[in-house]
Structures are given as C-alpha cells and as structure tokens.
C-alpha cells in the first residue's frame, strides 16, 4: 500500500440516512514526532514509537526528555528494543535490549464511528526488573476488536529505573532521586494525551491497567501530583500495596552499595549495571520489609507512602477494578527454597519480630510436607491479599465505583490453583501466546473465562462498569458488602471470607507504625 499524506480519510455517508459517519485510519499517522506507519487490516498496530529521548550517557538517571522529531515515515511494523534486564525472555519481541528503549505501541480499530474510542494503557509487571510492552501476552489486537484503543510501552527497570543516590539527589532540581521508571510512565501517559487522538483514541477516557509491579506503579501514580489528569480509571491486578515502601534515605544507602561515584557509574556499560544489581541484591526476600528495587517515597514523584495517601484521601478517587489470583504466593515461595519446619519458623520469626508467637500460630506447619503450602500462604497474604483487602476497605467509601475479583481458573484442568501471573493472558484473549518461555495448553473452559474477562475489562474501559449483561451481575464493592466476582470454573459472585491471618498482618503493621 502507498503511504497517504492524510492521517484520516473521513468518508461522507450523507447519502446513507441513519448511518454514523465513519473514519478510515490510513497506514501513516501524524504524531508529534513525525509520520508513523501501521500494519494490519481490521486492527492496525503501530509499534516502536519513541515517546522520550534515549536515556543514555548524561541522561542516565535523569527525567525523560522529549523525543526528537524525524523526517519521512517511521516504520511502525517492529517493536523497539526492550529495556535492560537480567534475562532476555525468548517470547519478547523487541529488537534486542538497549537503554534506548522508551517507546510506545498502539493497536486501534482500522475503521470505527467518528467518535473517539476509550483507551486502555497497559503497564507490565516483572518485579521492577524485567518485562516489556512487546510481550505477546500483552498484544492488544484482540482487545482492540472490542472497540478500545490499546497502548503498551517500555519503561526503565532495575538500577536504571529505580536507583536513588545521594549525588543524584544533590544534582536534581527537586532534591530527589530514583523513581525514573515512574517518570517514564508519566512521560508515556503525557505522550498519549498529546497524540492518541491521531489513532482514534479519546485522551479524556484513559484507563491504566497493570499487574504486580505494574499495578504497584499505578498505585503510586494515583498518589502523585505529577500524574493528575492523565488517566480517569484504573485496573490493578495482583497489586502489592499497604506495606512498607522505601524512603529516599534508605534507597540512597542502597544506591551507595552500587557505587559511590555517579560519574563513574554513568560510564559503565549497561550490561555491567544489570550484573551489578544481582551482586548487591540481598540473597533472600523478606516479606515484611521494603523492596531494594521499586517505587520510593522520594518527596517529588511519590510524596507519601500509599498507606498514608489512601487513609488521608490524598489519591485519585476514580473507578477501580482490583483483584488477585487464588494462589498468588506459590511461585515466589518456591524461589525462597525453605524446605523444613525449622527453616520456615526462622524465616517467620525474622519477619515478625515482636509478634513472632502469633505469627507462628497463624502460619504453622506440622511437618516438612506442609512447609511449601504454609509458605505460599504467607507470601500470598503479605504481598497481595492483605494489601488488596486493606486498600479496598480504605478507599471504597470515597471512590465512585470499586469492583473486586478473584481469578481461580485452573489452566487446562491443572492440579493446583493459579499462581501469580497466571491470569495475564485471559483479559487480553491471548491464550496461545508464549508465556514464561513455553506454550501452555488451554481448553474451552479457559476460552470461556478469557472471553468473560476481556468483555468485563473492555466494558469497564468504555463505561466504568464491568457488567455487560452476558455474565452474572458484578456488584460494586463496599466495606459493608465485600462481594467479589470469581473468574474460574464458575463465573459467579461470592462474599469475602473473614481471615484471621490478614487481621494479624493488619495488627502487626499497626503496632510497628506507632
């Protein structure tokens, strides 16, 4: 096809009484950075569009800068490079790894009514250290067919995205450092505000969605003054909130273990910094301490921790979907490699000093055979289930609408409940995508759950309400009606059960924060 200089061809249908005018999106779209070509038929994809200047050299560990303009037509058929990370997963579709990785990808219906479409922006997870907007799980083609514009993007991770350092703080006009990943996310959202209308999207109807570290990022964005007005709704999948966050001084101390001289660190090859993170990271992950790498209460991007922000009402009060999978902790628990009851009890004691007796009672393993199940419960509760419950109980009285879900679908009749990340392919309707380096079998039951989630997510993006009429009614969550929708063998609603374990974690943090 030949490139057309016009961005849109508006077809005059005045002779067709009763029909809405349509617009046809050509393969070349005019963005602020220049023309970009797309590929596809009923859904067009525009990949690898820079939203910021390459954060290399002197721009390493600085706020993202405006992307340069280009002449001619940029080839939008290929993803840009993935950001630097420890492992290049085989399923990632980016053009290798590079620090020059700040790009967006857009999927949009090729022909719709003249009305602008709502926008879903996906922020990937991956422990703040790995992931990409190019991952096939997050391909937006299927969701775009449901009448939304889908955007994914890359952001800096690991030391590139979250390293604070006293010298970086000193050179910052805001006297803050770290949170460069959040600054990237804000820059991408601002790019969307300025450019998404060219792709048929409505900048005033933007829903951000993310899982794990992506959802935690959204939680921080909801409390940041810098992201006000950039999105109107949010979907938080497996969000880890309402627990300790790193403060600037603590994060700076961690940064000093990477190296004392920022000038020298800026000269290091990117690959060396990826290795350096592995060298300085603690060998064991503690479940009641702040993360070494992740969002930071820096006083600039994140002015206060999420617990204070939500309790004080200093957050975006917007429609939300928030949920978890039924066995969140199993994957992380396996990596902790605790095998015996004494090992487990020592780990619990270390994490709950001052209240270890109650902790050992709530998380009791009677034999070594029980250790993995108990450890999975501990990780699930402390990292995801507690935070989700407390966040919803805290914000629901102020929010316009809040919906809670639990994902319990066992993939292809698997023997165990789904673990952290197992739901990701379902709302995108990408069950056949490579995931964690392998193709996972699925059946008609999985397809049914996938269609239900995609329908609910698309409805929420369009209306702020996930109910479509095709599924049982999904009532809004309230502190007096803690009902959730279960995406599993049965698509149904159920009341949230009381949990003495989650009550204990609440009480433990309350004592520690006095």
N, C-alpha and C positions, 0 to 999 in steps of 0.2 A: 504494500500500500504506500502511496505517496504521502509525505507529511503535508498537512494543511496548515496554513498560517493562522487560520482562525482557531480559537480554542473550542468554541462550541458552535454547532450549527443548530439554530432553533428552527424547527420545522413548523411552518404555518399550517395549522389544521383548521383554519377558519371555515373551510367548506365542509368540515365534518362536525356538524352540530352535536353538542353534548359531550365532545371529547376534550380532555385537558390537553393543552399544548405540550409537546414533548421536546426534550433536548437530546441531541446526539453528541456524545463525547468522542472527539477525534483522538487519534493516537498521539497527538502533541498537545501538551497543556502548558500554558504560560504560568510559570511560578516567578517569585521574586528573584530567583537565581538564574532564570532563563527557561527556555523550552525543554520539556521532558517528554519523551515518547513512552507509550504504553503498549502492552501486549495483551491479547485476549479477544474474546468475541462478546458474549453476553456480560461478562465481567472483565474489566480491564485492570491490569496490575501495573503500577509504576514503582519501580524498585531502585534502591540505592541513591535517593535524592539527598544531597548534603543539606543538613539544617544548621550546621555550625562549621567554623573553620577547624582544620585538623589541630587537635590539642597536642602538638609536638614541640620539641625544643623548649623555648622560653614559655610556651603556652601550657606545658605540662604542669598540672596542679594550679591552673587558673580557671576563672569563669569562662564558659564557652563564648567565643567571639562570632560575629556574623559571618555566614558562609560567603565566599566570593561568588560573583556572578560569572556566567560562562556564555560564550557565543555559540551559535549553532544549536543543534538539538542534542541533548543528553540522552544516551541510550538507557532507557528505563527497564530493559529486559533482564538485567542482572542485579543481584544484591550487592551492596557494598561489602567491604571487609567486616568481619566480626571483630569486636573489641578484644583486647589482650586478656587471656585467661589461661588457667593451668592446662586444660585439655581441649583440644580441638575435636569436638564430638563428631563422629562420622556423618551424622544427619544434618549438621549445619550446612547451609547453602551459600554462605558468604564467600567472597573472594579471598580466602585465607584470613589470617589475623593481622591486625595492624592497630597502632594508636590512631591512625587516620580512619576512624570508624563511625563518626557521628552522622548517620543517615537515617532517613525515614522510608517506609514502604507503604503504598496506598493501594487498596482494592476498592473499586467502585463500579456499580452497575453501568453498563455502557449506554443504556437508554432508560430514562425514567421520566416521570412527570416533571414539569418545570420547578416544582417545589424542591427546595434543598433537603437533602436527606440527613438524618441524625448520624452522628459519628461515634464509633467505638474505637478507643485508643487502648492498645494492649501494652502493659509494662511487664516484661518477663521476670521470672524469679530465677534462682540459682545461687542462693546463699551469698549474694552480693559479690560473687567471684566468677561466675560463669553464666552463659546464656547468650541469646541473640534473637533479634527480630526476624532473622532468616530461618529460624527453626520451622520445619514443616508442620509441626503441631499447630503453630500459630498462623498458618496460611489463611488469609482472610477471604478466599474466593467463595466458600460455601455460605458464610455469614453474609457476605455482600449480596448474594442471591436473595436473601431475606429482606432486602431493602435498607441496608445500612452501609455507610462508608467505613471501612476498617483500616486502621493505621497501626503499624508496628514500627519500632525504632530501636536503635542501639544506644547504650549509654556506657560510660566508663565504669569499670568494676575493679575490685581488688584494691591494691595500693593506688592505682591510677584514679579511682573514683572516690575513695574514702580516706586517704591518708591525711591526717592532721599533723602539724609540726610547728614548733614554736617559731621557726623562721618564716614559714608560710603565713602564720598568723600575723607576724610583725610586718610583712610586706603587703598584707591585704588592707584595702581601704576600709573594710568592715571589721578588721581585727578578729577575723575568724578564719578557720581553715577546715579542710575536709568537706564532705557533702558535695563534691564536684559532680557525682552521679546525679544527685537531686537537681543541681543546677543544669545539667544536661537535660534532664526530664522537663524542667521548666522551659528551657530553650526550645525543646521539641514541641511542647504544648503551645508556646507562643508562635512558632512556625505554623502550626496547624491553624491558629486563629487568623493568621495573615494569608494563608494560602489554600485552605481546604475548600473554600467556595469554588475555586477553579476546577476542583474534582467533583463538584456537585454536592459537597457537604455543607452542613449548616454550622458555622462556628459558635452559634448560640445554643446548640444542642449537642454537647460533647459529654460522653460518658467515658471515664477512665476505668480500666479493669486490669487486675493483675493478680498473681498468685505468689504466695510465700514472700520472698524479698521484694517482688513487685508490689504485692499488696501492702507490705510494710512501708514501702516508698510512698504509696498513695496515702497511707495514714499520716505520714509526715507532711506530705503536700497539703493534706486537709487542715493541718495546724499552722501552715506557713503563710505569712502575709504576701510572700512573693508569688504565690500561685492563685491568688484570689481572682475569680472571674474566668479562669482558664478552663474550667470544667464545671458541669452542673449536676452530675450524678457519679456514683462510683460502685463498682463491684469488687469486693475483696474476698479472694479465695485463699483459705488457709493463712490468715494474717496472724503474725506474731506480735501482739501489742500488749499494753498494760503491764509491762515488766521492765526491769532496769534497762535504760539506754546509756550509752557512753556520753559523758560530758566532755567539753573541749580539753580540759587539763588532762584528763585520763587518756583521751585519744592522742594528744600531743606526746605524752610519755610513750605510748606505743609507737608513734612515728619516730621517736628518737632511737628506738631499737632497730629501726630500718637503716638509719644512718644519721649522723649529726649535722652533715653539711648538705643543704638543699642544692647548692650549685653542683656539687659532685653527683648527687642523685639524679639531677636533671640530665647529666651527661651519660648516665648509664644506659646501655641498650635496653629496650623494653623487655626483652626476654629475661634479662638479669633481674629485673624488678618482679617479674612473675615468680621466679625462683626464690627471690628474697622473701616474699610473703610466706612461702612454705617454710622457710628457715626460721622465721620469727614467730610464727603462729604457735599457740600452745598446743601440746600433744593431745589434750583431752578437752572436750567441750563441756562446760559447766552449764547446768540448766537454769540456775537462778542468778547468773551474773550477766553483765552486758557483753555484747559481742566485740571481739577485737576489730573486725571489719564490718561496717554497717553504718546506718544513719547516726548522726551525732547531734546532741544538743549543743549547737555552736553559737547561739545567740543571734544569728543572722538568718540563715535559711530556716533553721528549726529553733525558734526562740524558747521553747519549753518542752519537756517530755510529754508524751501523749497522755499519760495518766492525768497530769495537771491540766492539759488543754481540754480534754474531754470533760473532766469534772467541773471545770470553770466555764464551760461553754465557749471556749476560745478556739473554735474549729468551724469548718464549713458545715452548715446544717442543711444537708442535701439528701435526696433519696438514696438509699443504700440497699444492696444485696450483700450479705456477709454469710460465709459458711465454711464448713470443714469437711474432710473425709473421715470415715469412721475409724480408721486405724492409722492416724497421722504419724505416730512415732516409730513404727516398726523399722523403717529403713535407717533412720538415724540411730536407733538403738543397736542395730546390728553393727554399725560402724564404731560404736563405743567399745565393743568387744569385751564386755563384762560377762564372765562365764559362771561364777559361783556366787552363792549367797553372801559369803564374807566380802567379796568384791562389790556386790551390789550395795550392801549395807554401808560399806565405807564410802561409796560414792554418794549415797543418800545423806549420810551424816555430814559429809563435806559441804554439800549444797544447802543443808538446812540447819546450820549451826545455831544453837539456842532453842531449837524446836525439833531436834532430831528424834525425840521419843515419839512424838505424834507422827512425824514423817515415816518412821519405821513401821508404825502401826498401819498407816494408810497404804503404804507400799510394801507389804510383807510378802516375801517369797518363802514358802515352806520347804522347798527343795531346789537344787540347781536346775531342775527341769522347768521350774516356774520363773526363772530369772528373766528370760527374754520377754515373756508376757508382761511381767511387772515393770520391767524397764521401758517397754513400749508404752505402757500406760503413763509412766512418769514423764517421758518425753512428750507424749501427746498432750497431756494435761498442762504441763508447764509452758510448752512452746506455743500451743494453738488453742486448746479447748478453753482453758481458763481465760485467756485474753479475749477470745471471741465472746464468751458469756459476759464478762465484765464490761467490755466495750459496749455491747448492745444494751445492757441494763443501764449504763451511764448515759448514752446518747439518745436512746429511744424516746424519752419524754420530750426532747427538743426537736427531733428530726421530723421532716414532713412525712416520710414513709420509710420503714425499715423492714426488710424481708430476710429471714434466716433459712438456711438449707443445710442438709447433711447429705453427702454423697456416699452411698453404701453399695453401689453396683460392683459385684464381683466379676471381673473381666473373664468372659468365656467360661463361666462357672468355676472360677478359681477357688482354691480351698480356703483362702484367707480373705479377710476384708481388705478393701483397697487401702493402699498406703499413700503417704504424702506425694502428690503429683499425679496420681493415677486418674484423676478426673479431667486432666487438661485437654485431651483430645475430644472430649464429649461436646462441650459447648461450641467448639469450632467445627464439629462434624468432620473430623479428620481421623477417624478410627484406623485407617490404613496407613497412617504416616509412621515413618521410623521414629521410635521413641526409646531413649536410653540405649541406642545402638542396635535395636532389634525391632523386627516386625512382630507385633503381638496379635494373636488370633482374637477374633470377635465374632459374635453371633447376632441373631435377630433381637435378642434381649438388649444387647449393647446398642444396637441401632435405634431401638425404641427410646432408650434413656438419652442417647445422644440427640435425637430429634427433639425430645422434650426439653432438654437443657438449652439447645440452640434456639428453640421457639421462645422459651421464657426469657433468655438473655436478650434476644432481638426485641421482644415486646417491651422489656424494661428500657432498653436504649431508646425506643421510639416514644414511650408514654410515661416512663417512671413506674410502671406497674408490670410485673412479670406474668400476670394472668392473661391467658389467651382465649379461654373458653373451651379449649380442647383437653384440658387437664383438670383434676380436682382443684377447687378453689384454694389458693395460697394466701392465707390471711396475713396482714401486716403484723409484725412482731410488736408486742408491747410488754412492759415489765409485769403486767398482770395477766398476759396471755402469751406465754413463751412457746408459741407454736412454730414449728419448722416444717419445711417441705422436704421430704425424703426422695432423692433420686436414686432408686435402686430397683430391686426385683418388683416392688410395688411402688408406684408413683402415688404417694399419699402424704397426708399431714399427720403430725404426732406432737404431743406436748413434750417439752423439755423435762427430763427427769432430774430430780434433786441429786446432788453429788457431794458427799462429804469430803472427797478428795479435793474438788475445786474450792469448797469452802475453806479447807485447810490452807491451800495456797493463798487465797484471799487474806486470811488471817495472818499468815506468815509475812506477807509483804506489808500489811498494815502495821505490824509490830516493828518491822525493820525501817519503815519510813517515818516513825515517830521522831 
